[in-house]
Amino acid sequence: MAPVTFRNCYAPRELPVPNSSSSKIKPITFYVILCVFCTYGVGFPGQLLAQNDEQSEPKSGYEATVPNPLDAASATQLMQDLTELANSVPADRRTTVLLKFQNDSKVPGKTTFEDALKVARGITSPELRRLKIVTFLDGEITGHSVLAIIASEALLTTREAVIGNAVADELQTDPTILLSYESIAERRGLFPIPIVAALANPGLELAEITRVGGEQEYATTKTLDELRKDGKILKENILSPAGIPLMLDAQRLRTARVSAGIVDTIDQGLELLDLAKVEPLKQSGLLGDPKGAMLEITGAITGGRVQRWQSNLSATLKSGETNTWLIAMDSTGGDLNGSMILAGWFSQPEAPLRTVAANISGEARGDAALVALACKPLLMTPGSTLGGPGSYAITTEGLQPYGELIDQIAIATNRPAALIRGMLDPTTVVYRYTNRKTGRIRYATEQDLILDVDDPELEKAKWNRGEQIQLSEGLDAATAIALGLADGEAASNADAAKRLGLTETPPLVSDRGLVRFVENIGRSTSVAFLLLFVGFIALSAEASSPGLSVPGFIALMCFALFFWMKFLAGTAEWLELVAFTLGLICIGIEIFVLPGVGIFGIGGVLLMILGIVLMSQTFILPQNSFQYQILNRGIWTALAAVLGLIAGVVAMRYALPHVPLFSGLMMEPENETRINEAEKLADYSDLLGCIGVTTTPLRPAGKIRVNEQLVQVVSDGSVISKGQRVKITEVNGTRVVVESQEDA
């Protein structure tokens, strides 16, 4: 950045050294002066300090965004806003207004000469004499928008700034246009007339010359020809040959003393202007009537949801009518890379999009805070939270690859980069610094303060370090606004839309009402708790009465809706579904296939709990306090499922069989008296030791006839043919064991 010298109004002047007797102070005179000083001079230091305090009061200004190309409505609205501001400024003061020209070549149309002249005349008119108009240029500006820059009182540029070819949109050079450009330049005096003439007439040759006498100046074709003919040019540097449009980069503008300085950020520009801060100028209609669409970012942020949100938002721009997006946020984050993609997209809106605003209705934690901070303006409802630990544990190492993107977002939204990094990384220590000269407030880390400076100690001496900014647990609305991270409060999304100038709450980007309904109820922990509880009660009822029926269908619907809710919330993927499904299958095997084994039952319950817990979060193991809260919530939800399973078993066993409405769903329990009677009828203990004859081969099971009755028996292990005599050696209930008597 080129150095800028400031005149020190308080620099001490050299006093004359006494060199004659007349300059000596006589003793009596000295005593008189001393008495006067003691009497009246005691108050001087206090008055001087008071004066310094008054002079050191931080100065502020305003900033306005000027669209490029500039149309008639935008030009009229800009002048109305500037006129209203000028009328509010006291007569004895001047206020600085920073005009930031947009550089959007994708916007259709062009800046007409009449619209640019309206702005240029207005800026240089006596009505706006209380405003100091300063242009901040970042990028290339061509066409008649250059005329408004020529009318500015001062110019600040970044290294990428370029001005040129003011008549790029004209088919031929018009002398009237050239005269108007030169008239505005003479009235303001910022740009040299030869440079302005070359900007407005590409047919002119422009050169930087040094006369024989040493004078340096700029000259165009006619003057150059005369000086060359007379031999009065000592040195010349052709800036643009005749017929080639003049293009001036930042360094050339600085060399020509048109630019007051080359800066990297707008904050550096404010320091050059001795401004502590700038506030947005009211621009109600500058960019045309807003027409918006609203996107709800709720629950967890995942890669799949980010793609769906991008697709839905992009679809709103196909008609060319939507120019405002309102992002309604209530999210805990979950995917740093996905949030970075959204943040980079939102911070650099492309035509026809003009504004991407956000309203935090609940919370924007973790990486979701970056998505909110990338929107301008950012509104917060009272009681909402910005930042703090979220579903994704962000580390310093994980944030390093995104450092450049964070800086770009900070520049685009005019928010302190250090505060943005501090919102994401809890280990970042940010302080409040106050410029000793201008009173400007800066939020930075100790490393940021001396970054890219030649003399770190001198830079530190320029700032007073204040208190540390506490960002680790998040910020409420009032604190975020005070730090410049949020732009205001909104009671609701409807109120936020009104503050954006929208006539009504914009429609949601997705027209699938059922999906929105499921997403909304999915944020309720009690609904998830109830679904699992009812689902497992119904599953218990189905287990008590095997066969697909109403309880089985209810259980299936509860589990499906629970998974769908978690899937739309971004916390359920295939791993969670597989674990939950395997758990249910194992429980079914334990009940219907291998009862009493226990392994499938215990394993199924554990798999089911694992699936439910993982469906409630985006992480595996918790790494911050918020993630521990989410884990605790998921465990309680899983316990609800187990409780529902136990409650269902108890209800099926003791309660529901006696309720007429549900008794038909239950298998009728066996009567103990009839069971005992059946066991008595099948008692063959009286046959022990009897001899019978086999009526079928025993291999080893078969039948024998004994005491005129047929009895189902098994042999002692040997194969016994039909018609052989056997003896009953063992009776155990209905199990009768026999042995062959043929060898006896």
C-alpha positions in Angstrom: 0.0 0.0 0.0 1.4 3.4 -1.0 2.2 5.5 2.0 -0.1 8.4 2.9 1.3 11.3 4.9 -0.9 13.1 7.4 -0.1 16.6 8.5 0.4 16.9 12.2 -1.4 20.0 13.4 0.2 19.8 16.8 3.8 19.6 15.6 6.0 21.9 17.7 7.4 24.9 15.9 11.1 25.9 16.3 11.5 28.9 18.6 14.0 31.6 17.7 17.3 31.4 19.6 18.0 34.7 21.4 21.0 36.3 19.9 20.8 39.9 21.3 20.2 41.6 24.5 16.8 42.8 23.4 15.6 39.2 23.4 16.5 38.5 27.0 13.7 38.4 29.5 14.2 40.9 32.3 13.8 39.6 35.9 10.7 41.7 36.7 9.0 40.6 33.5 9.7 37.0 34.3 8.1 37.3 37.8 5.0 39.0 36.3 4.6 36.2 33.8 5.1 33.6 36.5 2.4 35.1 38.6 -0.1 35.2 35.7 0.6 31.6 34.9 0.1 30.5 38.5 -3.1 32.4 38.7 -4.7 31.5 35.4 -2.6 28.8 33.9 -3.5 26.0 36.3 -6.6 25.3 34.2 -4.7 25.0 31.0 -3.8 21.3 31.2 -7.4 20.3 32.0 -8.7 22.5 29.1 -6.1 20.9 26.8 -7.1 17.4 27.8 -10.8 18.2 27.4 -10.0 19.6 23.9 -8.1 16.4 23.1 -10.9 14.2 24.3 -13.3 16.1 22.2 -11.1 15.9 19.1 -10.5 12.2 19.7 -14.2 11.4 19.7 -14.6 8.5 17.2 -16.0 9.7 13.8 -18.5 7.6 11.8 -19.8 7.7 8.3 -22.2 6.0 6.0 -21.8 3.5 3.2 -24.1 2.8 0.2 -23.9 0.2 -2.5 -24.2 1.5 -6.0 -25.3 -1.1 -8.6 -23.5 -1.5 -11.9 -25.0 -1.0 -14.3 -26.9 1.9 -12.8 -30.5 2.3 -14.0 -32.9 5.3 -13.8 -34.7 4.0 -10.7 -31.5 3.2 -8.9 -30.0 6.7 -9.7 -33.2 8.4 -8.5 -33.3 6.5 -5.3 -29.6 7.0 -4.6 -30.0 10.7 -4.9 -33.1 10.7 -2.7 -31.3 8.8 0.0 -28.2 11.1 -0.1 -30.4 14.2 0.0 -32.3 12.9 3.0 -29.0 12.3 4.7 -27.6 15.7 3.8 -30.6 17.4 5.2 -30.1 15.6 8.6 -26.5 16.7 8.9 -25.9 19.9 11.0 -24.9 23.0 9.0 -21.5 23.2 10.6 -20.5 19.6 10.0 -19.7 17.3 7.1 -20.4 13.5 7.0 -18.5 11.0 4.9 -20.4 8.7 2.6 -18.6 5.7 1.1 -20.0 4.6 -2.2 -19.2 1.0 -3.0 -19.7 0.2 -6.7 -20.7 -3.3 -7.5 -18.9 -5.0 -10.3 -21.4 -7.5 -11.7 -20.9 -8.0 -15.5 -23.7 -10.6 -15.5 -26.4 -8.0 -14.8 -28.2 -7.2 -18.1 -28.3 -3.7 -19.4 -25.9 -0.7 -19.3 -25.5 2.6 -17.4 -26.9 5.3 -19.6 -25.2 8.7 -19.8 -28.3 10.5 -18.5 -28.5 8.3 -15.4 -24.8 8.7 -14.7 -25.0 12.5 -15.2 -27.9 12.7 -12.8 -25.8 11.1 -10.1 -22.7 13.1 -10.9 -24.5 16.4 -10.9 -26.3 15.5 -7.7 -23.1 14.6 -5.9 -21.4 17.8 -6.9 -24.4 20.0 -6.2 -24.6 22.5 -3.3 -27.4 20.6 -1.8 -25.0 17.8 -0.9 -22.2 20.0 0.3 -22.5 18.6 3.8 -21.6 15.2 2.5 -18.1 14.1 1.6 -18.5 11.5 -1.1 -15.8 8.9 -1.3 -15.7 6.1 -3.8 -14.4 2.7 -2.7 -13.5 0.7 -5.8 -12.8 -3.1 -5.9 -12.8 -4.5 -9.4 -13.2 -3.1 -12.9 -15.6 -0.4 -13.8 -16.3 0.7 -17.4 -19.1 2.6 -19.1 -20.8 5.7 -17.9 -20.6 4.6 -14.2 -17.1 6.1 -14.4 -18.7 9.6 -14.5 -20.1 9.1 -11.0 -16.6 8.1 -9.8 -15.2 11.2 -11.4 -17.7 13.3 -9.4 -16.5 11.9 -6.1 -14.5 13.9 -3.7 -12.0 11.1 -3.0 -11.2 7.7 -4.2 -10.0 4.5 -2.5 -9.0 1.5 -4.4 -8.0 -2.1 -3.9 -5.2 -3.6 -5.9 -7.7 -5.2 -8.3 -9.4 -1.9 -9.1 -9.5 -0.7 -12.8 -11.3 2.3 -14.3 -11.5 2.9 -18.0 -13.4 3.3 -21.3 -16.2 5.5 -20.0 -18.0 5.4 -23.4 -17.8 1.7 -23.9 -21.6 1.6 -24.4 -21.6 4.4 -27.0 -21.5 3.7 -30.7 -19.7 6.9 -31.5 -18.1 9.8 -29.6 -20.5 12.6 -28.7 -18.9 16.0 -28.1 -21.7 16.8 -25.6 -20.7 13.8 -23.5 -17.0 14.9 -23.5 -18.0 18.4 -22.4 -20.1 17.0 -19.6 -17.3 14.8 -18.4 -14.8 17.7 -18.4 -17.3 19.9 -16.7 -17.8 17.5 -13.8 -14.1 17.0 -13.5 -13.4 20.7 -13.3 -16.2 21.1 -10.7 -14.8 18.4 -8.5 -11.0 18.6 -9.3 -10.2 15.0 -8.4 -9.2 13.7 -11.9 -6.9 15.7 -14.2 -8.8 17.0 -17.2 -6.6 15.2 -19.8 -7.2 11.9 -18.1 -11.0 12.5 -18.1 -10.9 13.6 -21.8 -9.1 10.3 -22.7 -11.6 8.3 -20.7 -14.5 9.9 -22.5 -12.9 9.9 -26.0 -10.8 6.7 -26.9 -9.7 8.5 -30.1 -7.4 10.8 -28.0 -3.8 9.9 -27.3 -2.8 10.3 -23.6 0.7 10.7 -22.3 2.4 11.5 -19.0 5.1 14.1 -19.9 8.0 16.0 -18.3 8.6 19.4 -19.8 12.1 20.8 -20.4 11.7 22.9 -17.3 10.9 19.9 -15.2 7.1 20.3 -14.9 5.2 17.0 -15.0 1.7 16.8 -16.4 -0.7 14.8 -18.5 -1.5 15.8 -22.1 -3.7 14.6 -24.9 -3.3 14.7 -28.7 -3.5 18.4 -29.5 -1.3 19.5 -26.6 1.2 16.7 -27.3 1.5 17.7 -31.0 2.2 21.3 -30.0 4.8 20.4 -27.4 6.5 17.9 -29.6 6.7 20.4 -32.4 8.2 23.1 -30.2 10.6 20.6 -28.6 9.4 21.3 -25.1 9.0 17.7 -24.0 12.0 16.2 -22.1 10.3 12.8 -21.4 7.0 11.2 -22.2 5.2 8.0 -21.3 2.3 7.0 -23.5 -0.6 5.8 -21.4 -3.0 5.1 -24.2 -2.4 5.5 -28.0 -5.1 7.1 -30.1 -7.9 4.6 -30.8 -7.2 2.4 -27.8 -9.5 2.9 -24.7 -7.7 4.2 -21.7 -7.6 1.7 -18.7 -6.2 2.9 -15.4 -5.3 0.4 -12.7 -4.9 1.1 -9.0 -1.2 1.9 -9.2 -1.7 4.3 -12.1 -4.5 6.0 -10.2 -2.3 6.3 -7.2 0.6 7.7 -9.3 -1.7 10.3 -10.8 -2.7 11.3 -7.2 -6.3 10.4 -8.0 -6.5 7.6 -5.5 -6.0 8.5 -1.9 -4.6 5.1 -1.2 -4.5 1.5 -2.2 -6.0 -0.7 0.5 -6.6 -4.4 0.9 -9.8 -4.1 3.0 -12.5 -1.5 3.6 -11.2 -1.3 7.2 -7.9 0.0 6.0 -9.8 2.5 3.9 -11.7 3.7 7.0 -8.4 4.2 8.8 -7.1 6.4 6.0 -10.3 8.5 6.3 -10.0 8.7 10.1 -13.3 7.0 10.5 -14.1 4.6 13.3 -17.0 2.9 11.6 -19.6 3.3 8.8 -23.3 2.6 9.0 -25.4 1.4 6.1 -27.2 4.2 4.3 -30.9 3.7 4.0 -31.4 2.3 0.5 -35.0 1.3 0.4 -35.4 1.1 -3.4 -31.9 1.3 -4.7 -31.9 -2.2 -6.1 -35.5 -2.4 -7.2 -38.5 -3.8 -5.5 -37.5 -7.0 -3.6 -39.2 -10.3 -4.5 -38.1 -13.1 -2.3 -38.1 -16.8 -1.6 -37.5 -18.4 1.8 -35.4 -21.5 2.7 -35.7 -23.1 6.1 -32.4 -24.6 7.4 -33.4 -26.7 10.4 -31.9 -29.6 12.2 -28.5 -31.0 11.1 -26.5 -29.8 8.1 -25.4 -32.7 5.9 -23.9 -33.0 2.4 -27.1 -34.4 1.0 -29.3 -31.7 2.5 -26.9 -29.0 1.2 -27.3 -30.3 -2.3 -31.1 -30.3 -2.0 -31.1 -26.8 -0.6 -28.9 -25.5 -3.4 -31.1 -27.2 -6.0 -34.3 -25.7 -4.5 -32.8 -22.2 -4.2 -31.4 -22.2 -7.8 -34.9 -23.2 -9.1 -36.3 -19.9 -7.8 -33.9 -17.8 -10.0 -35.0 -19.4 -13.3 -37.8 -16.9 -13.8 -35.5 -14.0 -13.3 -38.0 -12.3 -10.9 -36.6 -13.4 -7.5 -33.9 -11.1 -6.2 -34.0 -11.8 -2.4 -33.4 -14.9 -0.4 -34.5 -15.2 3.2 -32.8 -18.0 5.1 -34.7 -19.0 8.2 -32.3 -20.8 10.5 -32.6 -23.1 13.5 -29.7 -25.5 13.1 -26.9 -27.0 15.2 -24.6 -27.6 12.1 -23.2 -31.0 11.4 -21.0 -30.7 8.3 -18.2 -28.1 8.1 -17.6 -28.6 4.4 -21.3 -28.3 3.6 -21.6 -25.2 5.7 -18.6 -23.7 3.9 -20.2 -24.4 0.5 -23.4 -22.6 1.6 -21.5 -19.7 3.2 -19.4 -19.1 0.2 -22.5 -19.2 -2.0 -24.5 -16.9 0.1 -21.8 -14.3 0.6 -21.4 -13.7 -3.2 -24.9 -13.5 -4.6 -25.0 -13.5 -8.4 -27.5 -11.8 -10.7 -30.4 -11.5 -10.6 -30.0 -12.2 -6.9 -29.3 -9.0 -4.9 -29.7 -9.9 -1.2 -29.2 -13.1 0.8 -30.5 -12.4 4.3 -30.9 -14.7 7.3 -33.1 -14.8 10.4 -32.1 -17.0 13.3 -35.3 -18.1 15.0 -33.8 -20.5 17.4 -30.1 -21.2 17.1 -27.2 -21.3 14.6 -24.5 -23.3 16.4 -21.2 -24.7 15.3 -20.6 -24.5 11.5 -24.2 -23.3 11.1 -23.1 -20.0 12.5 -20.9 -19.5 9.4 -23.9 -20.0 7.1 -25.8 -17.3 9.1 -22.8 -14.9 9.2 -22.4 -15.2 5.4 -25.8 -13.6 5.0 -26.3 -9.8 4.9 -28.3 -8.6 6.7 -28.4 -11.1 9.6 -31.4 -10.8 11.9 -32.0 -12.6 15.2 -35.1 -13.1 17.2 -34.9 -12.3 20.9 -33.7 -15.4 22.8 -31.9 -16.9 19.8 -28.3 -18.0 19.9 -25.5 -17.4 17.4 -22.4 -19.7 17.6 -21.4 -21.9 20.4 -20.6 -25.7 20.3 -22.7 -27.6 17.7 -23.2 -31.0 16.3 -19.8 -30.9 14.5 -16.7 -30.4 16.7 -14.5 -27.9 14.9 -10.8 -27.9 15.5 -8.1 -25.4 14.6 -6.5 -27.9 12.3 -9.8 -28.6 10.6 -10.4 -24.9 10.0 -7.1 -24.1 8.5 -8.0 -25.2 4.9 -10.9 -22.7 4.9 -8.9 -19.6 6.1 -9.0 -17.9 2.8 -12.7 -18.5 2.3 -13.5 -17.1 5.8 -11.5 -14.0 5.0 -13.5 -13.6 1.7 -16.8 -13.9 3.6 -15.6 -11.4 6.2 -14.8 -8.9 3.4 -18.0 -9.5 1.5 -20.2 -9.1 4.6 -18.1 -6.4 6.3 -17.7 -8.4 9.4 -14.5 -9.0 11.5 -12.7 -12.1 10.3 -11.3 -12.7 13.8 -14.8 -12.8 15.3 -16.0 -15.3 12.6 -13.0 -17.6 13.3 -13.7 -17.2 17.0 -17.3 -18.3 16.6 -16.1 -21.5 14.9 -12.9 -22.3 16.8 -13.3 -22.0 20.6 -9.5 -21.8 21.0 -9.2 -18.5 19.1 -8.7 -15.6 21.5 -10.1 -12.4 20.2 -9.6 -8.9 21.8 -11.3 -5.6 21.3 -8.7 -3.0 20.1 -9.3 0.8 20.0 -7.2 3.0 17.6 -5.5 5.6 19.7 -5.8 8.2 16.9 -9.3 7.6 15.3 -11.1 5.7 18.0 -11.9 3.0 15.5 -12.8 -0.4 17.1 -11.1 -3.5 15.7 -11.6 -7.1 16.8 -8.5 -9.2 16.2 -6.2 -11.7 17.7 -2.7 -10.7 18.8 -1.4 -12.4 15.7 -3.9 -10.7 13.4 -2.9 -7.2 14.7 0.6 -7.5 13.5 0.0 -9.6 10.4 1.7 -8.3 7.2 3.1 -5.1 8.9 6.7 -3.9 8.6 7.0 -2.8 12.2 5.0 -4.9 14.6 5.9 -2.8 17.7 4.8 0.4 16.0 1.5 -1.2 15.0 0.9 -2.4 18.5 1.5 1.1 19.7 -1.4 2.4 17.6 -3.9 0.3 19.4 -5.2 0.0 23.0 -6.1 -3.6 23.8 -9.4 -4.0 25.6 -11.3 -7.0 27.0 -11.4 -10.5 25.5 -14.5 -11.3 23.6 -16.2 -14.4 24.9 -17.4 -16.5 22.0 -17.1 -20.1 23.0 -20.7 -20.5 24.3 -22.4 -18.4 21.6 -23.9 -14.9 21.6 -27.4 -13.6 22.2 -29.0 -11.2 19.8 -28.0 -8.0 21.7 -24.4 -9.0 22.0 -24.1 -10.1 18.4 -25.5 -6.8 17.2 -23.2 -4.8 19.5 -20.2 -6.7 18.0 -21.3 -6.1 14.4 -22.0 -9.7 13.7 -25.8 -9.3 13.5 -27.6 -6.4 11.9 -30.8 -6.3 14.0 -33.6 -8.1 15.6 -36.8 -9.5 14.1 -39.7 -10.9 16.0 -40.4 -13.6 13.4 -39.7 -14.6 9.8 -42.6 -12.4 8.8 -41.1 -9.4 10.6 -37.7 -10.2 9.0 -39.4 -10.2 5.5 -40.9 -6.8 6.3 -37.5 -5.4 7.3 -36.1 -6.5 4.0 -38.8 -4.5 2.2 -40.9 -7.5 1.1 -44.6 -7.0 1.0 -45.3 -10.4 2.4 -43.6 -13.4 3.9 -41.9 -15.1 0.9 -43.0 -18.6 -0.1 -40.8 -21.6 0.9 -38.6 -23.0 -1.8 -40.0 -26.5 -1.4 -43.7 -27.0 -2.3 -43.9 -30.5 -0.7 -46.0 -29.7 2.3 -45.8 -33.2 3.7 -41.9 -33.0 3.8 -42.0 -29.7 5.6 -44.6 -31.1 8.1 -42.4 -34.1 8.9 -39.3 -31.9 9.2 -41.1 -29.6 11.6 -42.4 -32.4 13.9 -39.1 -34.1 13.6 -37.5 -31.3 15.7 -39.7 -32.3 18.6 -38.0 -34.7 21.0 -41.3 -35.6 22.5 -42.7 -36.8 19.2 -39.8 -39.1 18.6 -40.2 -40.4 22.2 -43.9 -41.1 21.6 -43.3 -42.8 18.3 -40.8 -45.3 19.7 -42.9 -45.9 22.8 -46.1 -46.6 20.8 -44.1 -48.6 18.2 -42.7 -51.0 20.8 -46.0 -51.4 22.6 -47.5 -52.4 19.3 -44.6 -54.7 18.6 -45.2 -56.4 21.9 -48.8 -56.9 21.0 -47.8 -58.5 17.7 -45.4 -60.8 19.5 -48.2 -61.9 21.8 -50.5 -62.7 18.8 -48.3 -63.9 15.9 -49.4 -63.1 12.4 -49.5 -59.8 10.5 -52.3 -57.7 12.1 -53.1 -54.2 13.3 -50.4 -54.0 16.0 -47.7 -55.1 13.6 -48.9 -52.5 11.1 -48.9 -49.8 13.7 -45.4 -50.7 14.9 -44.1 -50.7 11.3 -45.6 -47.2 10.7 -44.2 -45.8 13.9 -40.7 -47.0 13.1 -40.9 -45.8 9.5 -42.1 -42.4 10.5 -39.3 -42.1 13.1 -36.6 -43.0 10.6 -38.1 -40.6 8.0 -38.1 -37.8 10.5 -34.5 -38.4 11.4 -33.5 -38.8 7.7 -35.1 -35.4 6.8 -33.4 -33.9 9.9 -30.1 -35.1 8.5 -29.1 -37.4 11.4 -30.1 -40.8 10.0 -28.2 -42.6 7.3 -27.9 -46.3 6.3 -25.7 -47.2 9.2 -28.4 -46.2 11.7 -31.1 -47.9 9.7 -29.1 -51.2 9.5 -28.3 -51.2 13.2 -32.0 -50.5 14.2 -33.3 -53.1 11.7 -30.9 -55.8 12.8 -31.9 -55.1 16.4 -35.5 -55.8 15.6 -34.7 -58.9 13.7 -32.6 -60.3 16.6 -35.4 -59.6 19.0 -37.8 -61.4 16.6 -35.5 -64.4 16.5 -35.3 -64.5 20.3 -39.1 -64.5 20.6 -40.2 -66.7 17.7 -37.3 -68.9 16.7 -34.9 -69.6 19.5 -36.7 -68.7 22.7 -34.7 -68.8 25.9 -31.2 -68.5 24.3 -30.7 -64.9 25.3 -27.9 -63.9 23.0 -30.2 -62.7 20.2 -32.4 -60.9 22.7 -29.6 -59.0 24.4 -27.8 -58.3 21.2 -31.0 -57.1 19.5 -31.7 -54.7 22.3 -28.2 -53.3 22.2 -28.3 -52.9 18.4 -31.7 -51.2 18.6 -30.4 -48.7 21.3 -27.3 -48.0 19.2 -29.4 -47.3 16.1 -31.8 -45.0 18.0 -28.9 -43.0 19.6 -27.1 -42.6 16.3 -30.3 -41.4 14.6 -30.4 -38.6 17.1 -26.9 -37.2 16.3 -24.5 -36.6 13.5 -21.4 -37.7 15.4 -20.1 -41.0 16.8 -18.4 -39.9 19.9 -19.1 -36.6 21.6 -16.3 -34.0 21.7 -17.9 -30.9 23.2 -20.5 -30.0 25.7 -23.3 -29.6 23.2 -22.6 -33.0 21.7 -22.8 -34.5 25.2 -26.3 -32.9 25.6 -27.4 -34.5 22.2 -26.0 -37.9 23.3 -27.9 -37.7 26.6 -31.1 -36.9 24.7 -30.6 -39.8 22.3 -30.0 -42.2 25.2 -33.2 -41.1 26.9 -35.0 -41.6 23.6 -33.6 -45.2 23.4 -34.7 -45.9 26.9 -38.1 -44.8 25.9 -38.1 -47.6 23.3 -37.0 -50.2 25.9 -39.6 -48.9 28.3 -42.2 -49.2 25.6 -41.1 -52.8 24.9 -41.4 -53.7 28.6 -44.6 -51.9 29.0 -46.0 -53.7 26.0 -45.1 -57.1 27.4 -46.6 -56.3 30.8 -49.8 -55.0 29.1 -50.1 -58.0 26.9 -49.7 -60.4 29.8 -51.9 -58.8 32.5 -54.0 -55.9 31.3 -55.2 -56.0 27.7 -56.7 -59.5 27.8 -59.3 -58.3 30.2 -60.2 -55.2 28.1 -63.1 -56.0 25.6 -61.7 -53.7 22.9 -58.3 -55.5 22.9 -59.1 -59.0 24.0 -59.7 -60.1 20.5 -56.1 -59.2 19.6 -54.7 -61.5 22.4 -54.3 -65.3 22.4 -56.5 -66.7 25.1 -54.3 -67.9 28.0 -54.4 -71.6 28.9 -56.6 -72.7 31.8 -54.3 -74.3 34.5 -57.0 -76.8 35.6 -57.4 -78.1 32.0 -53.6 -78.2 31.6 -53.3 -80.3 34.7 -56.1 -82.6 33.6 -54.5 -83.1 30.2 -51.3 -83.9 31.8 -53.1 -86.5 34.0 -54.7 -88.1 31.0 -51.3 -88.5 29.4 -49.7 -90.1 32.5 -48.3 -93.6 31.7 -46.6 -94.2 35.0 -48.9 -97.2 35.7 -47.4 -99.0 32.7 -43.9 -99.1 34.1 -42.5 -102.7 33.9 -45.3 -104.0 31.6 -44.7 -106.1 28.5 -46.1 -105.1 25.2 -45.7 -105.9 21.4 -44.5 -103.4 18.8 -47.1 -102.5 16.2 -44.5 -100.5 14.2 -40.8 -100.6 13.9 -39.0 -98.6 16.6 -36.3 -96.4 14.9 -36.1 -95.4 17.7 -39.7 -94.0 18.0 -42.8 -96.0 17.2 -45.9 -97.6 18.8 -46.6 -100.6 20.9 -49.7 -102.3 22.2 -49.9 -102.9 25.9 -52.9 -103.7 28.0 -55.2 -103.3 25.0 -54.0 -99.7 24.2 -51.6 -98.1 21.7 -48.8 -96.1 23.3 -46.2 -93.9 21.5 -42.8 -95.0 22.7 -39.1 -94.7 22.0 -36.5 -97.5 22.2 -33.4 -97.4 24.4 -31.3 -96.7 21.3 -31.6 -99.9 19.3 -33.7 -100.6 16.3 -36.6 -103.0 17.2 -38.6 -104.7 14.5 -42.4 -104.9 14.3 -44.1 -107.7 16.3 -41.4 -108.1 18.9 -42.0 -108.2 22.6 -40.7 -105.1 24.6 -40.6 -104.1 28.2 -41.4 -100.5 29.5 -38.3 -99.5 31.5 -38.9 -95.7 31.9 -41.9 -93.4 32.1 -41.5 -89.6 32.2 -44.8 -87.9 31.6 -45.8 -88.8 28.0 -42.3 -90.1 27.2 -42.2 -93.9 27.4 -38.9 -95.8 27.0 -38.8 -99.6 26.1 -36.2 -102.3 25.6 -36.4 -105.5 23.6 -37.3 -108.8 25.4 -36.5 -111.2 22.6 -33.1 -112.2 24.0 -34.4 -112.5 27.6 
